[in-house]
Structure formats: structure tokens, C-alpha cells
């Protein structure tokens, strides 16, 4: 009755494990390489191999019987992988263990046969090394196992000293093993292993010796991973290789983004140069020239269109008042450009409009001198200082100022007014100077 209850309990346990096995995660693998990954963590294995009472831990006399025989055994397991280097598995084993020539009866060729009706063990599986540094899916995985189990076995012996055939007994045992797994695909591994089972009984072989008996199982088999097709097994996952792959992908993304930013900056610069150019040489930038293609030496207005009557040249003494200088000083203080560009910010328009009105009202001439700090190459700074001065000229002309009376020059970093060794000094050196005359 007790045997039936125990077997029923084991069957129910197996059913419960099977239900969990097939209740796999429904999350799909995402195509985003930087997002969370999902793995197959459940697997089942079937194996077959040789059972013998010889182990590397036997004494010189090889236990109670000196000569081991080999017999076929078969087994299987269900495993749950917790992390890449550790999993928990339930092992099952059955078969026969035989040996001959009892040490207690020298010269006798008596034998024993222990039939393992069933055995079940719960073990920890430790992956001790990951042999793949360049591929996320590891191919070779050596492992160690250790746990505890319970078995039902019966021994049959010939007439020997201290020997007796036994009925089926149940005993605890401790399995300790090692092996290799070879990944042949994302869901299939070849499993080669060797396990020594330390039985908590002295009469496993039918002879009540002085020490507990032991036997070994060398096996080969297949392990099948359960779960969504296309996902990798957690135990075969190489985190080092995955980090290297994702770092390379991230680096490629950053290089692509940087290249795109450089292309955009180049296009902006070319567009600005095109807008500030004066193709017809009339002193009005293309951006504000409403009459492109004006013949050379044609007198034009602020919009680049020819004047019907040339303005008379009147020589007069230029008188610049403090109020005039104040208008210019305010424009200098409020003048701002986009970072690294010659584009005037809209906050500067109000004071520039006053300068344009002053030039129109009093017919002043104006010299614009662009300056930069020493950050960057000389060629870049000369070009930027010239572009900014030209940009101010173009804006004033668009507001009605006479283009022929405005001179724009760029000096780059060659005329600093403060030290370039401090941020404050460099800020002062980045300027456009207005000179009325």
C-alpha cells in the first residue's frame, strides 16, 4: 500500500512539472537589439549508457566485488535554467548494476546483480565555463552536477560470504557528476556525462560490507529545449559575446548619427554661403537681392534693383553724436548668432533696425569687423568672422541701408581684446565691431 502511495505521488509530481514545462512565456523576441531578451529556460533530456559498480572513488579491492561488469542503463531529466551558469534538474534512472568475484570469498567467481527499478534525484547543474567569446550562442558547455535522490532497487547474488538476495529496498543516494554539452542548434544539445552515485546503504550489491556502496553511470543523450521557436537557450547564452555585439551596434549607430549631423551642417553652411553671396556684384546679397543679374557698375538700391536716377554725390562733413554712438553700442551688445553659425538671432533685430534707420537718415558709412576667439582652425575662424560681418551687412541692407556705404571684414582671432585662456576672455573676443564714419 505504501509503495502504491509513493508511486502515485511521483506520478503527480511529474504531471505538475510537465504542466509547467509547456506553460512557456508568450513574450516574443523583439527586433530591437537594445531591449529585453527572452530565452528558453525549460528543457528535457533522454540518455542511455553504461552502468557499473566501479567508480574512481573505490578502494583497491573495488568494494565488495573486485571485477565490475558493464550493463546498459537509461534515464532522462527535466531541467529549469535559472541563470546562464546554474539550473535545477530532476533526474530519472533505471537499469542493472553487476559485478563479480567477491572479495570476501577469494577465488570465487560468484556475481551480484542489482536491478534499479526506478530512481529520482533533484540536482543543481553548474555550467563552469563559456567557450564562446564571439558568438552569442555557446557551442561547448562543460558542467558539474550535485544533488540528492531516492531509489528502489533489488539485489540478487550467488552463494557468497555475508551475501543474501534482497527484495526491493528504497534508499537515499547522492549523485555527483560532470560532462559536456554540445549545442547543435538553438534548441538541441548533445549531452555527454558521467555520474557517480553514493548509495546510503551497505547492501546495494547484496553484501553487507563495511562501507556504503556506490555505482557509476556514463551516458550520452540529447537535450531538447522547450519554448518559443527562434529564441536561444539561457544555458548557452554568452553574455560577453552579446555585450560585444551590442557595443559594436551602438558604435555603428553613433557613427551614423555623427555622419548625418556633419552632412546637415555642411548643407547648412553651403546654403548660407549661397544666400550671402553676391553673384551680380551689386553689393546686395542674393538672399535680399530682388533684382538678380544687375549689370556691372549699376547703381542699385537696398533691394538690389537699379535706381532710376543716380543719387547725387554730396560731399559733406560727417558729424557723429553721442546718441548715434549709443544706438550702435546697443546693437553691438544685443547682437547674437546661432552657435558656430552666421545666422542672426531674432532678439537682435530690434537694435539692428535702429542702426539701419540711422544709416538711412544720416547717410553714414559703416565698417563691420568680425572677430572670433582662437578655438578651432585659423581658416574656420577667418571664414566665420567674415560670414558674420556679411550677415549683419545683408540684414541692414534689407532694412533700406545703402549697401555701397557698408564695408564687412573678417579678422578671425587675429585682433583679440582679452585673453583666450579663460571662458570670459574668449566670450569678449567673439564680437562684431561697428564703426560709423
C-alpha positions in Angstrom: 0.0 0.0 0.0 2.8 2.3 0.9 4.6 1.6 -2.4 1.4 2.5 -4.4 1.1 5.8 -2.5 4.7 6.7 -3.2 4.5 5.9 -6.9 1.2 7.9 -7.2 2.9 10.9 -5.5 5.8 10.7 -8.0 3.4 10.5 -11.0 1.5 13.6 -9.7 4.8 15.4 -9.3 5.8 14.6 -12.9 2.4 15.8 -14.2 2.9 19.1 -12.3 6.4 19.5 -13.8 5.1 18.8 -17.3 2.3 21.4 -16.9 4.9 24.0 -16.0 7.2 22.9 -18.9 4.6 23.7 -21.5 3.4 26.9 -19.9 6.2 28.8 -21.6 6.4 32.6 -21.8 4.3 34.1 -24.5 6.6 37.2 -24.9 8.1 37.3 -28.4 11.7 38.1 -29.2 11.8 41.8 -30.2 13.9 43.1 -33.1 15.3 45.9 -31.0 18.8 44.9 -30.1 18.8 47.1 -27.0 15.6 45.8 -25.5 14.9 43.0 -23.1 15.7 39.5 -24.4 13.8 36.2 -23.7 15.2 32.7 -23.5 14.2 29.1 -23.4 14.7 28.0 -19.7 12.9 24.6 -19.7 14.4 21.5 -21.3 14.0 17.7 -21.3 16.7 15.2 -21.9 16.9 11.5 -22.7 20.0 9.4 -22.4 21.5 5.9 -22.4 24.8 4.4 -21.3 26.8 2.0 -19.2 26.1 1.2 -15.5 28.9 -0.4 -13.4 29.8 -0.6 -9.7 33.3 0.7 -10.5 33.9 4.3 -9.6 37.1 6.5 -9.3 36.4 6.5 -5.5 36.6 2.8 -5.0 39.4 1.2 -2.9 42.0 -1.1 -4.4 39.6 -4.1 -3.8 36.9 -2.2 -5.7 34.3 -2.5 -3.0 32.7 -5.8 -2.1 33.3 -7.3 -5.6 36.6 -6.9 -7.4 35.5 -7.2 -11.0 33.0 -4.8 -12.5 30.7 -5.7 -15.4 29.0 -3.2 -17.7 25.3 -3.2 -18.3 23.0 -0.8 -20.2 21.1 1.8 -18.3 18.7 4.5 -19.4 17.5 7.8 -18.0 16.1 11.2 -18.5 15.7 14.6 -16.9 13.6 17.7 -16.7 15.6 21.0 -16.2 14.8 24.6 -15.4 17.7 27.0 -16.1 17.7 29.9 -13.5 20.7 31.9 -14.8 23.2 31.1 -17.6 25.5 29.3 -15.2 23.1 27.5 -13.0 20.0 25.3 -13.4 17.9 22.8 -11.4 17.1 19.4 -12.9 15.1 16.3 -11.9 16.9 13.1 -13.0 15.4 9.7 -13.6 17.4 6.4 -14.0 16.8 2.7 -14.4 18.9 -0.4 -15.3 21.1 -3.1 -13.8 24.4 -2.9 -12.0 26.5 -6.1 -12.0 29.9 -7.3 -10.6 31.8 -10.5 -9.9 34.5 -12.2 -7.8 33.6 -11.2 -4.2 36.4 -10.0 -2.1 35.1 -11.9 1.0 35.5 -15.2 -0.9 38.8 -15.2 -2.7 38.8 -17.4 -5.9 35.1 -17.5 -6.1 33.5 -16.4 -9.4 30.2 -15.5 -7.7 28.4 -12.4 -9.1 25.7 -10.0 -8.0 23.1 -8.2 -9.9 21.3 -5.1 -8.6 18.2 -4.1 -10.5 17.3 -0.4 -10.2 13.5 -0.4 -10.5 13.5 3.4 -10.5 15.4 6.3 -9.1 14.7 10.1 -8.9 17.1 12.8 -7.9 17.0 16.6 -7.7 20.3 18.2 -8.7 21.9 21.5 -9.3 23.6 21.9 -12.7 26.6 24.3 -12.8 28.0 25.5 -16.2 31.6 26.0 -15.3 32.9 27.7 -18.5 31.6 29.5 -21.5 33.8 28.7 -24.5 32.3 31.3 -26.9 33.6 34.9 -26.9 32.5 35.9 -30.4 29.1 34.2 -30.8 26.1 34.8 -28.5 25.1 31.1 -28.7 27.7 29.0 -26.9 28.7 25.7 -28.6 30.7 23.9 -25.9 29.5 23.9 -22.3 31.2 21.8 -19.6 29.2 21.3 -16.4 29.1 19.8 -12.9 26.1 18.4 -11.1 25.4 17.5 -7.5 22.2 16.7 -5.6 20.2 14.1 -3.7 17.9 11.3 -4.7 15.8 8.3 -3.8 15.7 4.9 -5.4 14.1 1.5 -5.4 16.5 -1.5 -6.1 16.8 -5.2 -5.5 20.0 -7.3 -5.4 20.4 -10.9 -6.5 23.7 -12.7 -5.5 25.2 -16.2 -5.8 26.2 -18.0 -2.6 29.0 -15.9 -1.1 30.1 -14.9 2.4 27.8 -12.3 4.1 25.7 -12.2 0.9 22.0 -12.5 0.5 19.5 -11.7 -2.2 17.2 -8.9 -1.2 13.8 -7.7 -2.2 13.2 -4.2 -3.4 14.5 -1.7 -0.9 14.4 2.0 -1.0 17.4 4.1 -0.2 18.7 7.6 -0.4 21.7 8.3 -2.7 23.9 11.3 -3.6 24.6 11.8 -7.4 27.8 13.8 -8.3 28.6 14.2 -12.0 30.4 16.1 -14.8 30.0 16.3 -18.5 29.9 18.4 -21.7 27.1 19.7 -23.8 27.5 20.5 -27.5 24.9 22.9 -28.9 24.0 21.7 -32.4 21.1 24.2 -32.9 19.2 26.8 -30.9 17.0 24.1 -29.3 19.1 20.9 -29.3 22.2 19.8 -27.4 24.3 16.6 -27.3 24.9 15.6 -23.7 27.9 13.5 -22.7 28.2 12.9 -18.9 29.5 10.7 -16.1 27.8 10.4 -12.7 28.9 8.6 -9.5 26.0 7.7 -7.2 26.8 7.3 -3.5 24.2 5.0 -2.0 23.2 5.4 1.6 23.2 1.7 2.2 25.9 -1.1 2.6 23.9 -3.9 0.9 23.1 -2.3 -2.5 25.1 -5.2 -4.0 23.6 -7.8 -1.7 26.7 -7.9 0.5 26.7 -6.1 3.8 30.1 -4.5 3.7 31.9 -2.1 6.0 31.2 1.0 3.8 28.3 2.3 1.8 28.1 1.1 -1.8 28.4 3.3 -4.9 27.9 2.9 -8.7 28.6 5.0 -11.8 26.6 5.9 -15.0 28.4 7.0 -18.2 25.9 8.3 -20.7 25.2 10.0 -24.0 22.0 11.6 -24.9 20.0 14.5 -26.4 18.6 17.6 -24.6 15.7 19.4 -26.2 14.9 23.0 -25.2 11.2 23.9 -24.8 9.8 27.3 -25.6 9.2 29.7 -28.5 10.9 28.9 -31.7 13.8 31.2 -32.6 14.8 32.1 -29.0 18.1 30.9 -27.6 18.7 28.6 -24.6 19.6 30.5 -21.4 22.3 28.0 -20.6 24.0 28.5 -24.0 23.9 32.3 -23.9 27.3 34.1 -23.9 26.8 37.4 -22.2 30.3 38.5 -23.1 29.7 38.0 -26.8 26.3 39.7 -26.6 27.8 42.8 -24.9 30.5 43.0 -27.6 27.9 42.7 -30.4 25.6 45.3 -28.9 28.5 47.7 -28.3 29.5 47.3 -31.9 25.9 48.0 -33.0 25.7 51.1 -30.7 29.0 52.4 -32.0 27.7 52.0 -35.6 24.5 53.9 -34.7 26.6 56.7 -33.2 28.9 56.9 -36.2 25.9 57.1 -38.5 24.3 59.8 -36.4 27.5 61.8 -36.3 27.9 61.4 -40.1 24.3 62.6 -40.6 24.9 65.6 -38.3 28.1 66.5 -40.2 26.2 66.3 -43.6 23.4 68.5 -42.3 26.0 71.1 -41.0 27.7 71.1 -44.4 24.5 71.6 -46.2 23.5 74.5 -43.9 26.9 76.1 -44.4 26.6 75.8 -48.2 23.1 77.2 -48.2 24.2 80.2 -46.0 27.2 80.8 -48.3 24.9 80.8 -51.3 22.4 83.2 -49.6 25.2 85.6 -48.6 27.0 85.5 -51.9 26.6 88.5 -54.3 26.5 86.9 -57.8 25.9 90.1 -59.7 28.4 92.1 -57.7 25.9 95.0 -56.9 26.7 94.9 -53.2 23.4 93.2 -52.2 23.4 89.6 -51.0 21.5 87.0 -53.1 19.1 86.4 -50.2 17.9 90.1 -50.3 18.5 90.9 -54.0 15.1 91.3 -55.6 16.7 92.1 -59.0 19.4 89.4 -59.6 21.7 89.7 -62.6 22.1 93.5 -62.5 24.8 94.7 -65.0 28.2 95.7 -63.5 28.6 99.2 -62.2 24.9 99.7 -62.0 23.8 101.9 -59.0 21.2 99.9 -57.0 19.0 100.4 -54.0 18.8 98.4 -50.8 16.8 95.7 -52.6 19.4 95.3 -55.4 17.3 97.0 -58.1 18.7 99.8 -60.3 17.9 103.3 -59.3 16.1 105.4 -61.9 18.1 108.5 -61.0 21.6 108.0 -59.5 21.8 109.7 -56.2 23.9 112.8 -56.3 27.2 112.5 -54.5 27.3 115.2 -51.9 30.5 115.8 -50.0 29.6 116.9 -46.5 31.2 116.8 -43.1 30.1 113.8 -41.1 29.1 114.6 -37.6 28.5 111.6 -35.3 26.8 112.4 -32.0 26.8 110.6 -28.7 23.2 109.5 -29.4 24.4 107.9 -32.7 27.1 106.0 -30.9 24.6 104.9 -28.3 22.4 103.3 -31.0 25.5 101.4 -32.3 26.7 100.3 -28.9 23.2 98.9 -28.1 23.2 97.0 -31.3 26.7 95.5 -30.6 25.6 94.5 -27.0 22.4 92.8 -28.3 24.0 91.1 -31.4 23.7 87.3 -31.1 24.3 84.5 -33.6 23.4 80.8 -33.5 26.3 78.7 -32.1 29.0 78.2 -34.6 26.9 79.8 -37.4 26.4 83.2 -39.1 22.7 83.2 -38.5 21.5 86.3 -36.6 19.0 85.5 -33.8 15.7 87.4 -33.9 16.4 89.0 -30.5 19.0 91.2 -32.3 16.6 92.6 -34.9 15.2 95.5 -32.9 18.5 97.2 -32.2 19.8 96.4 -35.8 16.7 98.1 -37.2 17.7 101.3 -35.3 21.2 101.2 -36.8 19.7 100.7 -40.3 17.3 103.7 -39.7 20.3 105.8 -38.5 22.3 104.9 -41.7 19.3 105.9 -43.9 18.6 109.1 -42.0 22.1 110.5 -41.8 23.7 108.7 -44.8 26.5 107.4 -42.6 29.1 104.9 -43.7 29.6 101.9 -41.6 32.5 99.4 -41.2 31.7 96.0 -39.8 34.6 94.0 -38.4 34.0 90.3 -37.4 36.3 88.7 -34.7 36.5 85.3 -33.1 38.4 83.6 -30.3 41.3 81.1 -31.0 39.2 78.0 -30.7 39.3 75.9 -33.9 41.4 76.3 -37.0 42.6 79.7 -38.4 40.8 79.1 -41.7 37.5 78.2 -40.0 37.7 81.3 -37.7 38.5 83.7 -40.6 35.6 82.3 -42.6 33.2 82.5 -39.7 34.1 86.1 -38.8 33.7 87.2 -42.4 30.4 85.4 -42.7 29.0 87.1 -39.6 30.1 90.5 -40.7 28.5 89.9 -44.1 25.3 88.6 -42.4 24.9 91.9 -40.5 25.5 93.9 -43.6 22.9 91.8 -45.5 20.4 92.4 -42.8 21.0 96.2 -42.6 20.7 96.4 -46.4 17.4 94.5 -46.3 16.1 97.3 -44.0 16.9 100.0 -46.5 20.6 100.9 -45.8 22.9 101.7 -48.8 25.0 98.6 -49.5 27.8 100.7 -51.0 28.3 102.5 -47.7 28.8 99.4 -45.7 32.1 97.5 -45.5 32.2 94.0 -44.0 35.6 92.4 -43.0 36.6 89.3 -41.0 39.7 89.2 -38.9 39.3 85.8 -37.2 41.2 85.5 -33.9 44.0 88.0 -35.0 42.7 91.0 -33.0 41.8 89.8 -29.5 40.7 92.3 -26.9 41.1 89.9 -24.0 42.9 86.7 -23.1 41.8 83.5 -24.8 42.9 81.4 -21.8 39.6 81.9 -20.0 35.9 81.4 -21.0 35.2 85.1 -20.1 38.0 86.3 -22.3 37.0 84.1 -25.2 33.4 85.4 -24.9 34.7 89.0 -25.2 36.8 88.1 -28.3 33.8 86.7 -30.1 32.3 90.0 -31.5 31.3 92.2 -34.4 32.5 95.8 -34.2 30.5 98.7 -35.7 32.4 101.8 -36.8 30.5 104.9 -38.1 32.3 107.3 -40.4 
